[in-house]
């Protein structure tokens, strides 16, 4: 599953919504395979922590 699909599934959103709203998150996860792997394998709390740190706190 690619980054957009993974985020859409987690957020219960459509892929085009993720593309419109979460470019920063997509770019960060695409560029950091280790963080993306942790996101994929994480529980919902872990996924939310990673997502929110990137989106709201600027994790790079």
N, C-alpha and C positions, 0 to 999 in steps of 0.2 A: 504494500500500500504506500502511495506517495504521501508527501507532507500535506497537501491540500485535502486528500481523501481522509487521512488520519484526523486532521483537525475538524473536518466536517462531521465525521462520525462522533467525535468527542463532544462537539458543540451542538450536536443534533441540528445541524444547519445544512443548507445546500452548498455545493462546491462554489457556485458563483457568489454566494454571500461571503464565504470565507475569503475568496479572492478580492472582494470589494472592501472588506473590513479589516483584514488581518495580514496585510502585505508585510509589515514589520516582522510578525511572528513567522510567516512563511519563509521569508529571506533568512532569518536567524536560524531556523531549524534546518533549512536546506544547506546552509553554510557550515553547520556544526553537527556532523553526523553523530557524535557522541551524545549530545543533548537530545537529538531526535531519537536515538536508540533508547535513552532513558524514558523519554516521553512515550514511545510505543509500548514499552514494557511495564510502565508504571500503572499503579492503581489510579482511580479517579482523582484522589487527593494530590497525588504526585503530578498528574497531568495538569491539574488546575494550578498548582504552584509554579510549574515550568511556564505554562501559558501566561499566567498573570505577571510573572516576573519579566517576561519578555515584553508583553503588551503595555504594562503599566509602569514598570520600574526600569526598563531599558537594559535588561540582561543582554549582553553581546557575546 
